[in-house]
């Protein structure tokens, strides 16, 4: 143990010596100023979604280690960036997931990171403390989302791109996402109100799987295709627009035209979760959509925080279900692979869908 501490102290002393060569000042999402090398070749990504953003920027090969979620081998995994990069499972570990970094492990990495990129800075290791303990600049990023916090997500992409020298790629990503969102709006924005379907998505994951009552009132795909999200209407009346549990009685009262099932709920097993509930609960059996087979499977999107590609892909599938005449040129599975190929470099729809019983983007058998 004494030997480990001596190594730790030596490395800390070595790394806190001022850097030779060119350096630059970069401001992160929290307004902190960091001195970072003019050229950054080696980084680590701490916190939910951070390595996803690095992959979007096509800079994942510059990561020298990963947190321990990447090394886990599980039956279910809905992270396209990880499926597209199986090498992450074999890389050195620098700490636990959700930002619980280990400074000693970081300092003993064979290839030392020049910068630590960190999302969700309120979770896990404090960024300034981590920087003080390692002598490595910590750049904090606000992960954001595709809803109200989209500008923050774009800002973080641009900050990470400045670190990695990938500025043009960041602009390409932003333009691509904005183009898809504009396309969805163009297809559905003039839909008469009386022709818009009422919808509900259940089984939404939030730090683990949940049953059918779990939803996200501000679910972006519904917003992008101008559907009437009944949970959103209720949320505006004072409830959370983030992940929420809706009373079963309220779902029955709403009786949405179409139901969607986030397939993350399948993690709960054959005797629990949203699909089991739709098949066995007498209250849900009363729903018109259940009786008429209007229940459809969606790829999980909230898996080590939000997978933006899956959100956009789901939006095209939902649009095709609700307004098929507006999406005649769209094959949802092919569109998903187009999106994944652009963002993570590989068409991973088939691999991901196979983990969820092949139920994505089709009617879910509930009768």
Secondary structure as UniProt FT lines:
FT   HELIX           2..15
FT   STRAND          23..27
FT   TURN            29..30
FT   STRAND          33..37
FT   STRAND          43..46
FT   TURN            48..49
FT   HELIX           50..56
FT   TURN            57..58
FT   HELIX           60..62
FT   STRAND          66..67
FT   HELIX           68..71
FT   HELIX           80..83
FT   HELIX           86..90
FT   STRAND          93..96
FT   TURN            97..99
FT   STRAND          100..101
FT   HELIX           103..107
FT   STRAND          115..119
FT   TURN            121..122
FT   HELIX           127..134
FT   STRAND          137..141
FT   TURN            148..149
FT   HELIX           150..164
FT   HELIX           167..188
FT   TURN            189..190
FT   HELIX           193..195
FT   STRAND          198..202
FT   TURN            212..213
FT   STRAND          214..216
FT   TURN            217..218
FT   HELIX           220..224
FT   TURN            225..226
FT   STRAND          228..229
FT   HELIX           230..235
FT   TURN            236..238
FT   STRAND          243..245
FT   HELIX           248..254
FT   STRAND          258..262
FT   HELIX           263..268
FT   TURN            270..271
FT   HELIX           273..280
FT   HELIX           282..285
FT   HELIX           288..291
FT   TURN            292..293
FT   STRAND          295..298
FT   HELIX           308..322
FT   HELIX           324..326
FT   TURN            328..329
FT   HELIX           332..344
FT   HELIX           349..355
FT   TURN            356..358
//
